[in-house]
Amino acid sequence: MIDNVKNIMQDDLVMMALPFFFLALAIEWLWAKKQLEPVFERADFMTSMGVMVLTVFVDLVPKIVLLLLMFACYEVSPFKGMIERTLPWWVLLFFLDDLTYYLFHRANHEVRLLWAGHVSHHNSQYYNLGTALRQGVGERVAKYLFWCPLALLGFDPVMIVTMLSISLIYQYWLHTEAIDRMPRWYEFIFNTPSHHRVHHGSNVRYLDRNHGATLIIWDRLFGTFSEELAREPVRYGLTKNIETHNVFRVAFDEYKNILRDVRRATRWRDKLGYLLKAPGWSHDGEDKRSDTLRKNLAAS
């Protein structure tokens, strides 16, 4: 089992793709120099690179532990050995992996404790391929737990991690303003830069929308889809933006904010609310959750 984990770590497709990521980043930077509006900002970009390096270190131990758990789930699966590495199973795994990512990503936006680990991917006010590398740091601690059920279904962890890596590689190109729209049929089925720009928006209509990885069909099915509208340009960042480029504050400040709110609450139900309810919930103040803000906007 440990040897299998070592092999997965050594054959990490995302790490292998890094040279291509940086090549694309350089091309986008050249394109950005010709734009009227700023696409890159030096301090923000360096913060994104710092968060990327921090993520590599934070990810190491949880990834090993959770991969071992994934292998343990596979070993006790009643379907172990039934699923082969053949095309039909890969296709099924593609859809199951994509649905799992949608649920994981949506949970990161709707449970504040998980949001605290994901927010560093959203707290840049710029949108470029550097932002794609500005991953959620704290979310690495529990991420692979969401994929353990696939191992219990009989998919071996090597297949699962391979599909996860392919999905993450696909998502890299979504973080750009250099591409406007893809063909309509593609926009209907797949996640695109246009759809993902919405996801990074702080506009009320765009908050907590378009959680998909490769496919956008889950958002369409489960009511979390929003089109990018020309009449409402996307404002990137948070509803209340941070005012720091300190890498550790960018990555971990929301945990401090949660602790402050938990201490402020007196009832245990309210303390748990600050951990488990959506960002913006308050036990004694204005409800600023995204769904509430949308209802208020529609009623105004």
Backbone bond lengths (Angstrom), bond angles and torsions (degrees), N, CA, C in turn:
res aa  C-N    CA-C-N  psi(-1)  N-CA   C-N-CA  omega(-1)  CA-C   N-CA-C  phi
1 M - - - 1.462 - - 1.533 111.34 -
2 I 1.353 115.68 -45.14 1.466 120.23 -179.72 1.526 110.17 -64.68
3 D 1.353 117.01 -38.54 1.463 120.51 177.99 1.529 110.68 -63.02
4 N 1.326 116.50 -37.95 1.467 120.06 178.65 1.526 111.17 -64.52
5 V 1.341 116.22 -40.18 1.470 120.21 177.55 1.517 110.23 -63.84
6 K 1.339 117.13 -42.21 1.466 120.51 177.72 1.522 111.20 -59.71
7 N 1.335 116.38 -41.88 1.463 120.05 -179.96 1.528 111.64 -63.99
8 I 1.346 115.97 -40.59 1.465 119.88 178.06 1.524 110.24 -62.76
9 M 1.337 116.27 -44.15 1.463 120.13 -178.86 1.528 110.65 -63.50
10 Q 1.328 116.70 -38.32 1.459 120.80 -178.69 1.523 111.67 -72.38
11 D 1.324 117.23 -32.21 1.466 121.75 -176.22 1.522 112.34 -101.01
12 D 1.335 117.49 29.04 1.462 122.15 -178.69 1.523 110.17 -62.36
13 L 1.331 116.46 112.06 1.460 120.50 -176.82 1.522 112.28 -65.09
14 V 1.339 116.79 -32.88 1.466 119.79 -179.80 1.524 110.53 -64.01
15 M 1.332 116.61 -42.87 1.460 119.78 178.14 1.522 110.65 -64.61
16 M 1.326 116.74 -37.55 1.458 120.13 177.69 1.525 111.93 -65.19
17 A 1.337 115.56 -28.90 1.469 120.15 -177.66 1.521 112.88 -82.39
18 L 1.334 118.46 -9.40 1.458 121.13 -175.61 1.534 113.75 -54.42
19 P 1.343 119.93 -42.51 1.483 118.03 178.31 1.529 112.38 -58.63
20 F 1.314 117.53 -37.60 1.467 121.14 178.56 1.534 110.41 -71.10
21 F 1.337 116.57 -34.63 1.458 120.45 175.78 1.532 110.27 -59.58
22 F 1.328 116.24 -46.72 1.462 120.01 -176.98 1.525 111.74 -72.30
23 L 1.320 116.80 -30.72 1.475 119.44 174.67 1.528 109.76 -64.30
24 A 1.331 116.79 -46.13 1.465 120.79 177.82 1.528 110.39 -62.86
25 L 1.315 116.42 -37.25 1.462 121.28 178.79 1.529 110.70 -62.65
26 A 1.324 116.73 -41.70 1.464 120.76 178.44 1.527 111.16 -64.13
27 I 1.331 116.53 -41.05 1.471 120.43 178.35 1.521 110.24 -63.83
28 E 1.344 116.34 -43.02 1.463 119.77 179.05 1.526 110.65 -64.19
29 W 1.318 118.13 -37.63 1.462 121.36 179.30 1.521 110.75 -62.76
30 L 1.334 117.25 -40.26 1.465 120.68 176.70 1.526 110.69 -64.21
31 W 1.320 115.78 -40.51 1.471 119.90 176.87 1.525 110.30 -63.86
32 A 1.329 117.10 -41.51 1.455 122.35 -175.23 1.526 111.78 -64.42
33 K 1.323 117.67 -29.30 1.466 120.97 -178.84 1.524 111.79 -63.20
34 K 1.337 117.29 -22.47 1.460 121.58 -177.57 1.524 113.00 -94.23
35 Q 1.338 117.09 -1.31 1.454 120.39 -176.95 1.525 111.10 -86.84
36 L 1.313 116.22 149.62 1.456 121.13 179.13 1.525 111.48 -73.25
37 E 1.318 115.85 -38.74 1.456 120.82 178.26 1.532 109.63 -93.51
38 P 1.339 117.70 142.00 1.466 119.72 -179.36 1.528 112.37 -66.77
39 V 1.311 115.99 132.48 1.466 122.46 177.45 1.526 110.20 -103.34
40 F 1.328 115.20 -34.23 1.464 121.72 177.51 1.529 109.30 -116.96
41 E 1.322 115.97 150.53 1.456 122.58 170.63 1.523 105.92 -135.76
42 R 1.317 117.07 129.51 1.457 121.16 -167.50 1.530 113.24 -55.37
43 A 1.338 116.97 -52.15 1.467 119.97 -177.10 1.521 110.91 -62.49
44 D 1.329 116.09 -40.47 1.464 120.57 179.28 1.521 110.55 -64.54
45 F 1.335 116.97 -42.93 1.461 120.83 -179.84 1.528 111.03 -63.62
46 M 1.335 116.68 -43.15 1.463 119.54 179.36 1.532 110.69 -64.84
47 T 1.332 116.63 -33.92 1.467 119.86 175.09 1.523 110.66 -63.34
48 S 1.331 116.10 -42.36 1.467 120.22 178.27 1.519 110.88 -60.21
49 M 1.336 116.90 -41.51 1.468 120.22 179.00 1.533 110.71 -66.87
50 G 1.334 116.13 -36.76 1.462 119.59 177.49 1.515 112.27 -65.72
51 V 1.330 116.44 -40.83 1.462 120.73 177.44 1.526 110.17 -64.68
52 M 1.335 116.71 -38.18 1.467 120.42 177.86 1.526 110.83 -59.56
53 V 1.329 117.31 -45.99 1.472 121.23 179.79 1.521 110.15 -64.80
54 L 1.318 116.87 -42.81 1.469 120.88 178.65 1.521 110.93 -60.46
55 T 1.324 116.49 -40.36 1.463 120.94 -179.56 1.524 111.55 -61.12
56 V 1.332 116.54 -39.44 1.471 120.53 -179.75 1.522 110.26 -58.37
57 F 1.330 116.64 -42.70 1.471 120.19 -177.73 1.530 111.25 -75.41
58 V 1.333 117.04 -42.92 1.465 120.16 -179.09 1.520 110.63 -64.90
59 D 1.326 116.69 -32.78 1.468 122.23 -174.89 1.518 112.72 -71.77
60 L 1.328 117.96 -23.96 1.462 121.45 -166.01 1.527 113.40 -60.10
61 V 1.326 117.59 -59.96 1.469 120.54 -174.83 1.534 112.16 -67.90
62 P 1.358 119.40 -48.80 1.475 118.26 178.00 1.521 112.98 -58.39
63 K 1.325 116.94 -36.42 1.459 119.38 -179.83 1.521 111.28 -63.97
64 I 1.321 116.92 -43.33 1.468 120.57 178.93 1.527 110.20 -63.46
65 V 1.342 116.83 -47.17 1.474 121.38 -178.25 1.526 110.71 -61.36
66 L 1.344 116.14 -46.03 1.453 119.45 -175.63 1.527 111.95 -75.13
67 L 1.321 117.71 -28.13 1.465 119.59 173.05 1.532 110.20 -66.90
68 L 1.325 116.33 -39.22 1.465 119.38 175.19 1.530 110.53 -61.48
69 L 1.341 116.43 -40.21 1.467 120.37 176.91 1.522 110.38 -64.15
70 M 1.320 116.68 -39.32 1.461 120.37 178.96 1.533 110.80 -62.85
71 F 1.321 115.89 -42.27 1.472 119.40 176.83 1.526 110.78 -65.26
72 A 1.342 117.18 -36.98 1.466 120.23 177.48 1.525 110.70 -63.94
73 C 1.328 116.83 -39.70 1.466 121.02 176.72 1.523 110.73 -62.98
74 Y 1.311 116.03 -39.65 1.466 120.55 179.43 1.523 111.24 -65.27
75 E 1.328 115.51 -39.57 1.460 119.90 -178.14 1.526 112.11 -64.81
76 V 1.333 118.00 -32.08 1.468 120.53 -178.80 1.525 112.28 -95.35
77 S 1.314 117.09 -0.47 1.464 120.03 -179.45 1.533 110.76 -65.48
78 P 1.323 117.92 132.44 1.473 120.19 176.71 1.528 111.84 -68.56
79 F 1.346 116.50 -11.72 1.472 120.59 -178.29 1.528 112.13 -104.04
80 K 1.332 116.94 8.61 1.462 120.50 -178.97 1.523 110.48 -56.18
81 G 1.308 116.36 130.46 1.457 121.91 178.53 1.512 114.22 89.93
82 M 1.331 117.36 -11.88 1.464 120.13 -178.79 1.534 112.15 -81.72
83 I 1.336 115.71 -26.65 1.467 120.21 -176.95 1.517 109.70 -99.10
84 E 1.300 115.46 123.13 1.465 121.01 -179.17 1.526 109.90 -103.26
85 R 1.329 115.39 164.06 1.469 120.60 178.62 1.527 109.69 -85.42
86 T 1.325 113.88 63.37 1.457 120.72 178.80 1.525 109.11 -116.50
87 L 1.331 116.88 163.45 1.460 121.64 -171.38 1.524 113.91 -54.35
88 P 1.342 120.51 -47.33 1.483 118.98 -178.92 1.530 112.91 -58.34
89 W 1.332 116.99 -38.71 1.464 120.00 179.62 1.526 111.37 -71.54
90 W 1.341 116.46 -36.16 1.458 119.53 176.25 1.531 111.02 -63.39
91 V 1.322 116.36 -39.77 1.466 120.51 179.04 1.523 110.18 -64.11
92 L 1.348 116.70 -45.79 1.465 120.31 177.95 1.524 110.40 -61.05
93 L 1.325 116.43 -42.79 1.462 120.17 179.96 1.527 111.07 -63.49
94 F 1.329 117.13 -36.83 1.461 120.42 177.86 1.525 110.82 -55.46
95 F 1.337 117.19 -47.84 1.463 120.50 -179.03 1.528 111.64 -69.22
96 L 1.342 117.12 -40.29 1.461 119.90 179.32 1.524 111.42 -66.46
97 D 1.321 116.02 -40.71 1.470 120.25 177.44 1.520 110.85 -63.69
98 D 1.329 116.66 -42.41 1.458 120.20 -177.91 1.522 111.22 -66.61
99 L 1.338 116.61 -39.41 1.461 120.48 176.36 1.530 110.52 -65.63
100 T 1.330 116.54 -41.16 1.463 120.61 178.12 1.518 110.64 -60.85
101 Y 1.329 116.19 -42.58 1.463 118.93 179.37 1.521 110.31 -64.00
102 Y 1.316 117.54 -41.02 1.470 120.33 178.17 1.534 110.43 -57.72
103 L 1.329 116.58 -46.96 1.470 120.55 -178.76 1.525 111.30 -65.26
104 F 1.331 115.98 -42.41 1.469 121.36 177.71 1.524 110.98 -62.07
105 H 1.316 116.10 -46.80 1.461 121.16 -177.41 1.529 110.77 -67.17
106 R 1.306 115.93 -41.96 1.472 119.23 178.22 1.525 110.58 -63.49
107 A 1.325 116.98 -41.35 1.463 120.30 177.89 1.525 110.99 -61.13
108 N 1.330 117.17 -35.35 1.462 120.73 178.14 1.525 112.62 -63.33
109 H 1.325 116.42 -22.39 1.463 120.75 179.13 1.517 112.84 -97.68
110 E 1.319 117.79 -16.71 1.462 120.59 -173.01 1.520 113.82 -113.13
111 V 1.320 118.02 -3.96 1.467 122.89 175.34 1.525 106.63 -123.60
112 R 1.317 116.33 118.01 1.466 118.49 -169.08 1.523 113.20 -62.36
113 L 1.320 118.16 -37.44 1.462 119.90 179.03 1.525 110.60 -61.13
114 L 1.326 117.28 -39.30 1.460 120.77 176.51 1.529 110.87 -72.06
115 W 1.333 116.15 -37.00 1.467 120.40 177.38 1.533 111.14 -59.04
116 A 1.319 116.79 -36.54 1.463 120.49 179.52 1.520 111.51 -59.55
117 G 1.326 116.63 -30.44 1.460 120.43 178.23 1.510 113.49 -85.71
118 H 1.324 116.62 -14.44 1.471 121.87 -175.78 1.521 112.99 -104.82
119 V 1.338 116.79 -20.25 1.458 121.77 -168.49 1.523 113.40 -60.35
120 S 1.331 118.16 -28.26 1.464 119.67 -178.31 1.525 112.00 -63.59
121 H 1.326 117.36 -19.68 1.462 120.42 175.64 1.529 111.39 -78.11
122 H 1.330 116.30 -13.75 1.466 120.19 -174.40 1.528 113.96 -114.88
123 N 1.323 118.49 -9.68 1.459 117.63 -171.10 1.525 114.49 -90.03
124 S 1.329 117.32 14.68 1.461 120.56 168.43 1.524 109.31 -89.01
125 Q 1.336 116.21 140.70 1.457 120.71 177.35 1.527 111.71 -93.80
126 Y 1.327 115.09 12.39 1.471 121.37 176.95 1.522 108.18 -122.58
127 Y 1.314 115.36 154.69 1.462 119.96 -175.69 1.514 108.79 -129.79
128 N 1.323 115.40 106.64 1.451 121.87 -178.43 1.518 108.86 -156.86
129 L 1.315 116.50 178.78 1.465 120.09 -177.19 1.526 111.90 -67.40
130 G 1.330 116.68 -19.72 1.459 119.44 171.82 1.514 111.36 -66.53
131 T 1.331 116.51 -35.98 1.468 121.19 177.07 1.526 110.75 -62.52
132 A 1.331 116.80 -33.34 1.463 120.76 178.76 1.525 111.33 -61.42
133 L 1.336 116.39 -31.97 1.465 120.89 -179.52 1.524 112.29 -85.33
134 R 1.320 116.42 -7.02 1.467 122.98 178.39 1.526 107.82 -87.27
135 Q 1.308 115.52 73.35 1.455 121.38 -171.89 1.524 112.29 -77.64
136 G 1.336 115.01 162.76 1.455 119.89 172.43 1.516 109.16 -67.82
137 V 1.322 117.09 123.09 1.473 120.39 -174.26 1.521 110.85 -80.26
138 G 1.330 116.99 -56.54 1.466 120.19 -176.29 1.511 114.09 -63.98
139 E 1.346 117.10 -25.32 1.466 119.30 -177.64 1.522 112.26 -65.28
140 R 1.345 116.93 -17.81 1.470 119.79 -179.31 1.524 111.41 -64.87
141 V 1.328 117.26 -24.21 1.462 121.26 -173.71 1.528 111.62 -64.04
142 A 1.331 117.47 -35.35 1.467 120.15 -174.50 1.529 113.45 -120.60
143 K 1.319 117.72 0.44 1.461 121.06 -168.92 1.525 113.65 -53.02
144 Y 1.327 117.75 -49.93 1.462 120.28 -171.94 1.520 113.38 -70.57
145 L 1.350 116.60 -13.70 1.462 119.04 174.93 1.525 111.26 -57.88
146 F 1.326 116.42 -34.90 1.461 121.01 -177.94 1.526 111.74 -66.79
147 W 1.340 117.09 -22.24 1.463 120.52 -177.77 1.528 112.62 -98.02
148 C 1.335 117.63 -7.16 1.468 120.02 178.88 1.532 112.86 -59.67
149 P 1.353 120.27 -36.10 1.468 119.01 176.90 1.523 113.67 -57.69
150 L 1.328 118.16 -29.88 1.471 119.93 177.68 1.522 110.45 -67.29
151 A 1.335 116.06 -34.26 1.466 119.50 175.43 1.521 110.53 -68.04
152 L 1.337 117.30 -36.86 1.461 120.98 176.81 1.524 111.36 -66.30
153 L 1.343 116.49 -25.49 1.463 120.53 177.07 1.527 112.41 -79.07
154 G 1.343 116.60 -6.47 1.455 119.49 175.30 1.519 115.00 108.08
155 F 1.337 118.05 1.61 1.465 119.97 175.48 1.529 108.34 -81.30
156 D 1.325 116.69 128.45 1.452 117.63 -177.53 1.529 109.52 -73.92
157 P 1.336 117.55 147.27 1.461 121.89 -173.83 1.519 114.48 -57.76
158 V 1.317 117.99 -29.14 1.464 119.58 178.22 1.529 109.87 -63.10
159 M 1.324 116.72 -43.27 1.462 120.68 176.11 1.526 111.19 -62.27
160 I 1.334 115.75 -44.00 1.468 120.30 -176.60 1.521 110.67 -62.85
161 V 1.338 117.14 -48.73 1.462 120.90 -177.85 1.527 110.83 -67.20
162 T 1.321 116.99 -35.20 1.469 120.32 176.35 1.526 110.42 -61.60
163 M 1.336 116.70 -45.79 1.457 120.17 -179.73 1.527 111.21 -67.55
164 L 1.332 116.40 -37.84 1.460 120.89 175.38 1.524 110.92 -58.35
165 S 1.324 116.18 -43.96 1.463 121.20 -178.28 1.524 111.17 -66.31
166 I 1.330 116.63 -41.63 1.470 120.27 178.26 1.516 110.03 -61.53
167 S 1.333 116.31 -40.58 1.457 120.90 178.65 1.523 111.75 -62.72
168 L 1.331 117.09 -44.21 1.460 120.66 -179.87 1.521 111.79 -66.18
169 I 1.318 116.60 -36.47 1.466 120.36 177.24 1.523 109.88 -64.64
170 Y 1.328 116.68 -41.84 1.467 119.89 177.40 1.527 110.70 -59.93
171 Q 1.318 116.68 -41.23 1.465 120.13 -174.51 1.524 113.46 -68.57
172 Y 1.316 117.71 -17.11 1.466 120.02 -177.72 1.527 111.72 -59.49
173 W 1.327 117.14 -46.80 1.467 120.16 -174.08 1.527 113.14 -71.54
174 L 1.330 116.82 -9.18 1.459 120.53 179.61 1.529 111.82 -71.39
175 H 1.335 117.00 -19.41 1.465 121.31 -172.89 1.531 111.15 -92.42
176 T 1.317 116.26 63.08 1.460 119.11 179.66 1.520 110.82 -150.73
177 E 1.321 115.06 150.80 1.455 122.16 172.20 1.527 110.89 -99.82
178 A 1.334 116.21 -1.57 1.468 120.13 -177.46 1.522 111.89 -71.60
179 I 1.333 117.25 -21.20 1.463 122.38 179.81 1.519 108.15 -110.97
180 D 1.315 117.05 123.28 1.464 120.96 -178.43 1.524 110.55 -79.16
181 R 1.315 117.23 -80.30 1.468 121.69 -179.21 1.517 109.96 -132.48
182 M 1.309 115.50 148.64 1.448 122.80 171.23 1.529 107.55 -91.26
183 P 1.358 118.41 171.90 1.472 120.18 176.05 1.532 111.51 -54.13
184 R 1.332 116.88 150.68 1.467 121.67 -172.77 1.525 112.58 -56.81
185 W 1.340 117.40 -41.26 1.461 119.75 -179.33 1.527 110.35 -63.19
186 Y 1.338 116.44 -36.98 1.466 120.79 -179.82 1.533 110.16 -69.82
187 E 1.334 116.39 -42.26 1.458 121.07 178.48 1.525 111.69 -62.20
188 F 1.332 116.74 -30.21 1.464 120.16 -178.08 1.528 111.50 -73.19
189 I 1.325 117.69 -34.27 1.470 121.68 -173.26 1.520 112.39 -99.35
190 F 1.319 116.07 -42.94 1.465 120.53 -169.14 1.526 112.12 -106.75
191 N 1.331 114.24 155.69 1.454 120.24 171.10 1.529 108.39 -71.97
192 T 1.319 117.31 140.69 1.460 122.40 -175.43 1.526 109.35 -137.62
193 P 1.328 117.59 168.03 1.470 118.91 175.20 1.523 113.15 -53.74
194 S 1.327 117.58 -39.02 1.464 120.60 179.02 1.525 110.93 -61.65
195 H 1.332 117.01 -47.74 1.466 120.37 179.61 1.526 111.26 -63.55
196 H 1.337 116.21 -38.72 1.463 117.87 -175.57 1.520 112.20 -79.36
197 R 1.324 117.69 -25.15 1.472 118.75 171.53 1.523 109.57 -59.35
198 V 1.322 116.42 -41.15 1.466 121.00 175.66 1.525 110.10 -56.42
199 H 1.312 116.28 -45.31 1.467 120.93 -177.38 1.527 111.81 -59.28
200 H 1.321 117.03 -31.16 1.467 120.84 -178.97 1.524 112.47 -92.48
201 G 1.322 117.12 7.18 1.457 120.40 -177.94 1.518 113.04 -82.89
202 S 1.334 114.97 149.39 1.467 120.51 174.92 1.523 111.31 -102.63
203 N 1.344 117.16 -0.48 1.465 120.33 173.76 1.529 108.81 -60.42
204 V 1.320 116.92 143.04 1.467 120.15 -176.18 1.524 111.28 -56.92
205 R 1.333 118.55 -43.23 1.461 120.44 -177.25 1.540 111.59 -67.32
206 Y 1.318 117.60 -20.53 1.459 121.22 -176.87 1.531 113.50 -98.44
207 L 1.323 117.94 -9.64 1.468 120.50 -175.00 1.533 111.49 -61.28
208 D 1.331 115.93 133.17 1.471 122.68 174.47 1.521 111.95 55.04
209 R 1.296 116.46 45.77 1.463 122.73 178.06 1.525 109.66 -123.24
210 N 1.343 115.04 155.28 1.471 123.01 173.46 1.530 112.47 60.62
211 H 1.332 115.05 65.96 1.461 121.38 -177.93 1.525 113.56 -87.09
212 G 1.323 117.69 -1.97 1.457 121.05 -172.41 1.517 113.62 -62.22
213 A 1.325 115.54 162.03 1.467 122.80 176.57 1.521 108.85 -98.06
214 T 1.329 117.01 -86.08 1.465 121.36 177.65 1.523 110.54 -89.03
215 L 1.317 116.76 -39.41 1.455 122.20 -177.98 1.529 110.63 -101.08
216 I 1.330 115.92 149.23 1.461 121.43 175.08 1.532 110.53 -105.51
217 I 1.329 116.38 0.65 1.466 120.20 -174.43 1.521 112.08 -66.81
218 W 1.344 118.16 -29.84 1.465 120.21 -179.55 1.525 110.02 -66.01
219 D 1.325 116.80 -40.65 1.467 119.95 177.44 1.518 110.76 -64.03
220 R 1.315 116.99 -39.06 1.468 120.27 178.27 1.532 110.22 -65.85
221 L 1.324 116.82 -39.81 1.460 120.98 -177.92 1.523 112.16 -71.27
222 F 1.340 117.42 -38.73 1.459 121.12 -170.91 1.530 113.19 -103.74
223 G 1.330 117.28 11.80 1.457 120.51 170.71 1.508 116.10 77.88
224 T 1.322 118.01 23.86 1.469 120.02 179.45 1.533 111.39 -115.07
225 F 1.323 116.94 21.40 1.471 120.25 -178.52 1.520 111.08 -94.87
226 S 1.318 115.57 142.13 1.458 121.61 171.25 1.520 108.84 -141.51
227 E 1.318 115.41 134.69 1.464 121.85 175.84 1.527 109.40 -76.39
228 E 1.329 116.11 148.06 1.463 120.50 170.25 1.526 107.98 -79.11
229 L 1.315 116.78 123.58 1.455 121.34 -175.15 1.524 110.92 -106.06
230 A 1.332 115.67 133.40 1.466 120.48 179.19 1.522 111.16 -62.05
231 R 1.343 116.89 -32.79 1.462 120.13 -177.95 1.524 112.73 -75.56
232 E 1.329 116.87 -10.52 1.463 120.12 178.69 1.526 110.02 -134.56
233 P 1.337 116.82 84.50 1.465 120.13 179.60 1.526 111.67 -58.01
234 V 1.301 115.17 146.34 1.462 120.62 -178.37 1.526 110.18 -71.78
235 R 1.327 115.75 131.39 1.466 122.00 170.87 1.528 106.75 -102.10
236 Y 1.311 116.53 114.67 1.459 120.80 -174.90 1.525 111.52 -81.08
237 G 1.321 114.84 152.99 1.458 120.79 178.19 1.510 111.92 112.58
238 L 1.330 115.63 -154.86 1.454 122.91 -176.40 1.518 110.46 -106.63
239 T 1.324 116.76 166.52 1.467 119.69 176.10 1.528 109.95 -65.41
240 K 1.331 116.78 -28.90 1.460 122.43 170.93 1.515 107.13 -129.54
241 N 1.328 115.31 102.12 1.463 119.52 -171.76 1.526 112.66 -73.60
242 I 1.326 114.98 150.34 1.455 121.07 176.33 1.526 109.22 -75.68
243 E 1.313 116.08 158.69 1.466 120.92 -179.91 1.522 109.68 -124.85
244 T 1.304 116.18 50.41 1.460 121.16 -179.33 1.517 109.96 -151.73
245 H 1.334 115.07 152.13 1.461 120.91 171.26 1.527 110.57 -114.96
246 N 1.330 115.83 11.42 1.460 119.77 176.52 1.525 109.13 -68.05
247 V 1.308 116.81 120.95 1.470 121.95 -172.37 1.521 111.70 -58.54
248 F 1.329 117.16 -42.23 1.461 120.18 -176.84 1.526 111.36 -70.66
249 R 1.330 116.67 -35.50 1.475 118.68 176.54 1.523 110.64 -70.67
250 V 1.324 116.69 -39.28 1.464 120.45 177.06 1.526 110.26 -59.23
251 A 1.335 116.16 -39.78 1.460 121.10 -175.54 1.522 113.63 -81.15
252 F 1.342 117.84 -32.91 1.467 119.03 -166.99 1.525 115.47 -126.23
253 D 1.332 119.69 -2.27 1.468 120.00 -174.76 1.523 113.76 -61.23
254 E 1.332 117.84 -30.76 1.464 119.04 -177.54 1.526 111.58 -66.59
255 Y 1.340 117.17 -28.42 1.467 118.96 174.65 1.533 109.69 -63.51
256 K 1.336 116.55 -39.75 1.461 120.75 177.70 1.520 110.54 -64.02
257 N 1.328 116.45 -39.44 1.462 120.26 178.82 1.530 111.56 -64.73
258 I 1.329 115.78 -39.92 1.468 119.78 177.71 1.526 110.39 -63.15
259 L 1.327 116.55 -45.43 1.471 120.68 -179.97 1.521 110.88 -59.69
260 R 1.331 117.08 -40.92 1.464 121.31 177.49 1.525 110.62 -59.98
261 D 1.335 117.27 -44.83 1.460 120.55 -178.38 1.527 111.77 -69.82
262 V 1.328 116.71 -38.07 1.466 120.30 178.39 1.528 110.11 -62.35
263 R 1.319 116.26 -42.71 1.467 119.99 179.42 1.525 111.55 -65.70
264 R 1.329 116.55 -32.19 1.461 121.56 -177.37 1.527 111.57 -71.59
265 A 1.342 116.36 -31.71 1.465 120.56 179.87 1.523 110.18 -75.65
266 T 1.325 115.82 146.58 1.465 120.29 -178.84 1.526 112.45 -102.70
267 R 1.334 117.53 -30.11 1.466 120.81 -179.01 1.524 109.75 -92.08
268 W 1.334 116.66 143.89 1.459 120.60 179.71 1.527 111.68 -62.77
269 R 1.340 116.60 -33.49 1.468 120.01 178.75 1.527 110.64 -61.61
270 D 1.331 116.30 -39.79 1.450 120.56 179.19 1.525 111.57 -72.65
271 K 1.325 116.33 -36.89 1.473 119.74 176.90 1.523 110.37 -60.51
272 L 1.337 115.79 -44.43 1.469 119.42 177.56 1.527 111.19 -66.50
273 G 1.344 116.09 -32.02 1.457 119.77 178.24 1.513 112.05 -59.07
274 Y 1.326 116.74 -38.24 1.464 120.20 179.55 1.522 112.26 -70.45
275 L 1.307 117.29 -18.82 1.462 121.25 176.79 1.517 112.46 -90.19
276 L 1.341 116.06 -40.33 1.459 120.28 -166.66 1.527 114.78 -108.59
277 K 1.316 118.14 -19.29 1.463 119.42 178.12 1.523 110.11 -84.64
278 A 1.319 115.39 172.21 1.455 120.29 -174.95 1.528 111.47 -70.34
279 P 1.323 117.88 152.02 1.466 120.32 174.17 1.526 110.85 -54.67
280 G 1.316 116.33 139.22 1.462 120.99 -178.26 1.513 113.68 102.54
281 W 1.363 117.10 -14.61 1.462 119.35 178.16 1.527 110.17 -73.59
282 S 1.319 116.25 143.55 1.458 121.48 176.75 1.524 109.32 -141.45
283 H 1.319 116.38 141.96 1.476 119.63 -179.67 1.525 111.94 -80.91
284 D 1.336 116.74 -16.97 1.458 118.12 -175.46 1.531 113.28 -139.72
285 G 1.315 116.18 14.41 1.455 118.88 -178.44 1.521 111.27 -137.75
286 E 1.311 115.73 -164.51 1.460 121.04 -178.23 1.528 110.94 -67.97
287 D 1.322 116.21 138.54 1.465 122.01 176.63 1.528 108.25 -81.22
288 K 1.329 116.19 112.30 1.459 121.13 -177.63 1.527 112.14 -112.88
289 R 1.326 117.13 23.47 1.466 119.89 174.63 1.527 109.66 -65.57
290 S 1.318 116.27 150.81 1.465 120.73 -172.10 1.531 112.35 -59.35
291 D 1.323 118.06 -41.64 1.465 119.67 -179.83 1.532 111.49 -64.27
292 T 1.319 116.01 -37.92 1.473 120.49 177.86 1.530 110.48 -66.10
293 L 1.315 116.30 -43.38 1.453 120.32 179.53 1.522 110.92 -62.08
294 R 1.343 116.56 -37.81 1.475 120.18 179.17 1.528 110.69 -67.50
295 K 1.329 116.47 -40.82 1.482 119.60 178.94 1.528 110.42 -64.14
296 N 1.325 116.01 -41.75 1.463 119.80 179.32 1.536 110.87 -64.46
297 L 1.335 116.06 -38.74 1.457 120.55 179.32 1.515 110.63 -65.51
298 A 1.341 116.81 -42.39 1.461 121.26 -179.91 1.525 111.56 -66.30
299 A 1.344 116.12 -31.57 1.459 119.61 -177.45 1.526 112.73 -83.50
300 S 1.321 116.94 -14.62 1.474 119.72 -176.05 1.523 111.81 -82.94
